[in-house]
Amino acid sequence: METVTAWTRQHETVWHQLEKTGVYRVREENIREKNGPISEYYLEMYRWYAREASARVPRPAGAEYPIWLFLDETARLTPLEGSVQLTLEIPADQLVITDSERWGYRINYMYVPRDREDLRRHNEELETLGIGNETALVMTSLGNHYPLMKQKILRSWPRVFEEPPEGFTARQATVWELRREWVRDVEYGQPV
């Protein structure tokens, strides 16, 4: 079975749970605890992502939300005090691979372009229409005045899951759960 090396920074309680039970899954309460007053924003994003991702890699029973991973060691996050950096070897068929640049467009309620030329054409279209804040097409009533443009944006979002085109190279991944047997190394965060 093919495996992929990945990294994730998690609160140290995640590692303790992995040691104790052998598995960790993100629940809504974890997201609410971590993000406090802006939890609804993240939950909205993760609900959309979870629906789309589960069509690509089935969600196991008990898994609610994705766990984010870095696929490039140079992009991984340094562990902070109270956190751990886990180095993982994960079966490739468990990963949902995305492009972080495309995900950035999605989380900002923007059009996810096919490629750089598509982005250029889209930006020209916005300029022609006099739309300075693309996000407003989805987040405000401005989308009622430009329903075709709003639908174009909404229909573009699943591109987050397509193979990144040339020039979009910041690959990331998610899994539905972490398993103890996937952990190859644990790096503890140090006090600052």
C-alpha positions, 0 to 999 in steps of 0.5 A: 500500500502506497503511503504519503509523508505528511505533517500536522500541528495539533494541541498536545491533547490530540497526541495524548488521545492517540496514545490512549485510544489509537484514533483522533477525530475532530468534532464540532466542539473542538472547532468551537473551543479553538476558534471561539467567537469566529467558530461559525465562520470556520464551521460553515467552511468545514461543513462545505469542505466535509460534504465535498471531501466525503464524496472523494474519500468516504468519511468513517463513522464518528468523523465529523470534520477534516484534519489538515495536513502539510505535504511539504516539510518546508511548509509545516508549522513549527510546534508552539508551547502546548502543541505537537508536530506529528510526522505521519505516514498515511495510506494514500487512499485516505488523503483528500489532496487540495491546493492551498492557494485554491482553498484560499480563494474558497475561504474568502468566498472568491472565484476559484480559477482553472488557471492563471489565464482564467483568473485574469479573465475573471478579474477583467470581468469584475472590473468591467462590471465595476465590482471592486469587492468580489467577496460581496457577491456571495456575502451580501445582497450584491449577489442579487444584482449579479446572480450569474456572477454569484453562481459562477463563483459558487460553481467554481468552488469544487475546483479546490479538489481538482489537480492543481494546474501549472503555477498552483503548487502549494499542495495540502491534504486532509484526513478524516482521522489520525491513527496512532500507527501512522505516527512516525515522530512527535515534536513537542513545542517549546516555551517561547 
